Amino acid sequence: MNQISIRTLGLRAVATAAFFIPIASAIAQTPTPVVVVRNAKDLPAFAISFPKPEYPYELRSRRIGGKGVFLPHIRRDGTVESVETLISTGHIELDNATKSAFIKWRFRPGPTKAKVPITFTPPHGGRAEWPFAR
């Protein structure tokens, strides 16, 4: 090949890259919608494993409960990277118990976030109402 055709190929490659890079960037940055889990029937459609939180004995024995909403951030493989508190239960111990359980959850591939409500109801032996607030 002569220098002109090599230079032409190089310019075509640059032009092609300049055309496709913004498209690829826009596709990569398109946010995945947040999954909103409203009740127990919704959960198996998105999650594979969802162990319930441990209700801290001290709060359960004192009949302290609370409601909160949490946002697990989900990796591509379905594991939970982190859990954000959107609405606190009102007690750091309940929030921490919820986050500890949610970090163990496993989701089906697809969503990158899931908005999940939870209610801790202490009467009747003090178990967490599960899976979610009604």
VOBA-1610 file (N, C-alpha, C; in pm, whole numbers, padded with zeros to 5 digits, always signed):
BEGIN
Met+00084-00118+00000Met+00000+00000+00000Met+00088+00124+00000Asn+00040+00224-00061Asn+00116+00348-00059Asn+00069+00435+00057Gln+00139+00546+00077Gln+00109+00633+00191Gln-00029+00696+00182Ile-00077+00721+00066Ile-00208+00786+00052Ile-00318+00693+00099Ser-00313+00567+00059Ser-00419+00476+00101Ser-00412+00445+00250Ile-00294+00439+00308Ile-00281+00419+00453Ile-00339+00540+00527Arg-00306+00658+00477Arg-00358+00780+00539Arg-00511+00784+00527Thr-00565+00743+00413Thr-00709+00741+00392Thr-00776+00643+00487Leu-00715+00525+00504Leu-00770+00426+00598Leu-00769+00481+00741Gly-00661+00549+00776Gly-00650+00607+00910Gly-00758+00712+00933Leu-00784+00795+00835Leu-00887+00897+00847Leu-01026+00835+00856Arg-01048+00728+00779Arg-01177+00660+00786Arg-01199+00599+00925Ala-01094+00541+00981Ala-01106+00482+01114Ala-01138+00588+01219Val-01073+00702+01209Val-01099+00812+01303Val-01242+00863+01286Ala-01285+00878+01162Ala-01421+00926+01136Ala-01524+00827+01187Thr-01499+00698+01167Thr-01592+00596+01215Thr-01599+00598+01367Ala-01485+00605+01432Ala-01481+00610+01579Ala-01551+00735+01631Ala-01529+00848+01564Ala-01593+00972+01606Ala-01744+00964+01595Phe-01793+00883+01501Phe-01937+00867+01484Phe-01997+00773+01589Phe-01930+00660+01617Phe-01987+00557+01704Phe-01962+00580+01854Ile-01857+00648+01891Ile-01828+00667+02034Ile-01940+00742+02106Pro-01993+00854+02054Pro-02105+00920+02124Pro-02228+00830+02136Ile-02255+00747+02036Ile-02369+00656+02043Ile-02348+00553+02152Ala-02229+00493+02156Ala-02198+00393+02259Ala-02201+00456+02397Ser-02152+00578+02409Ser-02153+00647+02537Ser-02296+00674+02584Ala-02383+00714+02493Ala-02522+00741+02529Ala-02592+00613+02573Ile-02565+00504+02505Ile-02626+00376+02543Ile-02576+00331+02679Ala-02446+00344+02704Ala-02388+00301+02831Ala-02439+00385+02947Gln-02476+00511+02923Gln-02520+00598+03031Gln-02671+00598+03050Thr-02743+00524+02969Thr-02887+00518+02985Thr-02918+00450+03117Pro-02983+00519+03210Pro-03007+00459+03341Pro-03113+00349+03335Thr-03088+00245+03414Thr-03185+00138+03427Thr-03288+00184+03529Pro-03416+00166+03504Pro-03516+00212+03600Pro-03504+00140+03733Val-03543+00210+03837Val-03543+00153+03971Val-03662+00059+03983Val-03637-00061+04032Val-03744-00156+04058Val-03809-00116+04190Val-03939-00106+04192Val-04010-00073+04315Val-04083-00199+04360Val-04042-00251+04475Val-04104-00371+04530Val-04212-00325+04627Arg-04335-00351+04593Arg-04448-00305+04675Arg-04497-00410+04774Asn-04490-00536+04735Asn-04537-00642+04825Asn-04463-00772+04796Ala-04493-00873+04872Ala-04423-01001+04863Ala-04438-01066+04727Lys-04549-01043+04659Lys-04571-01105+04529Lys-04476-01050+04423Asp-04431-00926+04439Asp-04339-00864+04343Asp-04197-00920+04354Leu-04157-00955+04474Leu-04017-00986+04501Leu-03959-01101+04419Pro-04023-01218+04407Pro-03963-01327+04330Pro-03940-01294+04182Ala-04008-01195+04129Ala-03986-01156+03990Ala-03849-01089+03973Phe-03793-01035+04081Phe-03668-00961+04073Phe-03555-01025+04153Ala-03588-01088+04266Ala-03484-01140+04355Ala-03483-01292+04358Ile-03364-01347+04371Ile-03345-01492+04379Ile-03340-01534+04525Ser-03274-01453+04606Ser-03256-01483+04748Ser-03278-01354+04827Phe-03360-01362+04931Phe-03391-01241+05007Phe-03414-01276+05155Pro-03306-01304+05229Pro-03322-01333+05372Pro-03376-01213+05448Lys-03463-01240+05544Lys-03522-01130+05620Lys-03426-01080+05727Pro-03443-00955+05767Pro-03356-00896+05869Pro-03381-00957+06007Glu-03277-00958+06086Glu-03289-00998+06226Glu-03346-00880+06303Tyr-03448-00906+06382Tyr-03507-00800+06464Tyr-03423-00793+06591Pro-03351-00682+06616Pro-03265-00673+06735Pro-03344-00702+06863Tyr-03292-00793+06944Tyr-03360-00837+07065Tyr-03395-00721+07158Glu-03301-00630+07177Glu-03323-00517+07268Glu-03445-00434+07224Leu-03456-00406+07097Leu-03571-00328+07049Leu-03698-00412+07051Arg-03688-00536+07015Arg-03804-00625+07016Arg-03859-00639+07157Ser-03770-00657+07256Ser-03816-00675+07394Ser-03877-00547+07451Arg-03835-00433+07402Arg-03892-00305+07446Arg-04008-00262+07358Arg-04048-00349+07264Arg-04161-00325+07173Arg-04143-00198+07090Ile-04021-00184+07037Ile-03990-00070+06951Ile-03988-00120+06807Gly-04063-00054+06722Gly-04069-00091+06581Gly-04043+00030+06494Gly-04066+00014+06366Gly-04049+00126+06274Gly-04069+00083+06130Lys-04092+00184+06047Lys-04106+00163+05902Lys-03997+00240+05832Gly-03946+00182+05724Gly-03844+00252+05646Gly-03849+00210+05500Val-03774+00281+05419Val-03761+00249+05277Val-03613+00252+05243Phe-03567+00146+05175Phe-03426+00130+05145Phe-03405+00109+04996Leu-03285+00144+04949Leu-03253+00135+04807Leu-03124+00053+04790Pro-03137-00079+04769Pro-03018-00159+04738Pro-02964-00122+04599His-02834-00102+04590His-02767-00078+04462His-02711-00213+04416Ile-02754-00257+04299Ile-02729-00392+04252Ile-02622-00395+04143Arg-02527-00488+04161Arg-02423-00507+04059Arg-02481-00584+03940Arg-02406-00589+03833Arg-02451-00660+03712Arg-02474-00809+03738Asp-02399-00867+03833Asp-02414-01011+03860Asp-02529-01041+03957Gly-02601-00938+04002Gly-02716-00957+04090Gly-02686-00944+04238Thr-02559-00930+04275Thr-02526-00910+04415Thr-02548-00763+04451Val-02564-00737+04579Val-02590-00600+04625Val-02458-00535+04665Glu-02431-00422+04602Glu-02308-00349+04629Glu-02318-00266+04756Ser-02431-00196+04772Ser-02453-00112+04889Ser-02602-00091+04907Val-02638-00041+05024Val-02779-00015+05054Val-02791+00127+05108Glu-02876+00204+05045Glu-02898+00343+05083Glu-03029+00353+05161Thr-03031+00432+05267Thr-03152+00455+05344Thr-03225+00574+05282Leu-03344+00549+05228Leu-03425+00658+05174Leu-03511+00719+05284Ile-03574+00632+05363Ile-03652+00676+05479Ile-03612+00585+05595Ser-03558+00643+05699Ser-03514+00566+05816Ser-03632+00506+05891Thr-03608+00395+05957Thr-03710+00335+06043Thr-03726+00416+06171Gly-03633+00506+06195Gly-03635+00587+06317Gly-03539+00533+06422His-03477+00419+06393His-03383+00359+06488His-03265+00303+06410Ile-03146+00348+06443Ile-03026+00307+06370Ile-03008+00156+06374Glu-03049+00092+06486Glu-03034-00054+06497Glu-03122-00126+06394Leu-03244-00078+06374Leu-03332-00138+06274Leu-03281-00111+06133Asp-03232+00010+06110Asp-03174+00043+05979Asp-03055-00047+05950Asn-02967-00066+06048Asn-02849-00150+06028Asn-02886-00296+06006Ala-02986-00345+06079Ala-03031-00484+06060Ala-03086-00503+05918Thr-03159-00404+05871Thr-03215-00410+05736Thr-03104-00408+05633Lys-03010-00319+05647Lys-02899-00310+05552Lys-02816-00439+05552Ser-02793-00495+05669Ser-02717-00621+05678Ser-02787-00734+05604Ala-02920-00738+05612Ala-02995-00842+05540Ala-02995-00815+05390Phe-03020-00690+05351Phe-03030-00657+05209Phe-02898-00677+05135Ile-02786-00659+05203Ile-02656-00676+05138Ile-02635-00824+05099Lys-02711-00914+05162Lys-02703-01058+05132Lys-02800-01099+05021Trp-02888-01010+04981Trp-02986-01043+04877Trp-02916-01066+04745Arg-02980-01148+04660Arg-02932-01174+04525Arg-03046-01149+04428Phe-03021-01068+04327Phe-03122-01032+04229Phe-03097-01100+04096Arg-03202-01110+04019Arg-03189-01156+03881Arg-03121-01044+03803Pro-03048-01076+03696Pro-02983-00971+03618Pro-03085-00872+03562Gly-03047-00748+03558Gly-03135-00646+03502Gly-03137-00518+03581Pro-03208-00517+03696Pro-03218-00390+03768Pro-03086-00351+03832Thr-03065-00221+03846Thr-02945-00172+03914Thr-02978-00116+04051Lys-03107-00095+04077Lys-03153-00046+04208Lys-03291-00103+04234Ala-03324-00119+04362Ala-03458-00165+04398Ala-03503-00089+04522Lys-03616-00025+04512Lys-03672+00052+04624Lys-03758-00045+04706Val-03719-00067+04832Val-03783-00170+04914Val-03828-00114+05049Pro-03959-00121+05078Pro-04009-00080+05210Pro-04001-00197+05308Ile-03991-00165+05436Ile-03993-00268+05540Ile-04057-00210+05665Thr-04127-00297+05739Thr-04190-00258+05865Thr-04150-00357+05972Phe-04100-00307+06085Phe-04074-00388+06203Phe-04191-00364+06298Thr-04267-00469+06328Thr-04383-00459+06416Thr-04357-00545+06540Pro-04343-00484+06658Pro-04304-00558+06777Pro-04408-00643+06849Pro-04540-00617+06842Pro-04628-00702+06921Pro-04622-00848+06876His-04683-00936+06949His-04690-01079+06916His-04551-01142+06904Gly-04466-01117+07000Gly-04335-01180+06998Gly-04228-01100+06927Gly-04265-00991+06862Gly-04165-00901+06806Gly-04092-00952+06684Arg-04160-00997+06585Arg-04094-01037+06461Arg-04110-00927+06357Ala-04016-00922+06267Ala-04028-00824+06158Ala-04141-00869+06068Glu-04229-00776+06035Glu-04336-00806+05941Glu-04268-00827+05807Trp-04298-00938+05741Trp-04220-00972+05624Trp-04308-01016+05511Pro-04274-00988+05391Pro-04150-00923+05353Pro-04155-00772+05356Phe-04272-00710+05343Phe-04272-00564+05335Phe-04394-00504+05402Ala-04389-00371+05409Ala-04503-00299+05467Ala-04627-00322+05381Arg-04740-00320+05443Arg-04866-00340+05369Arg-04938-00211+05353
//
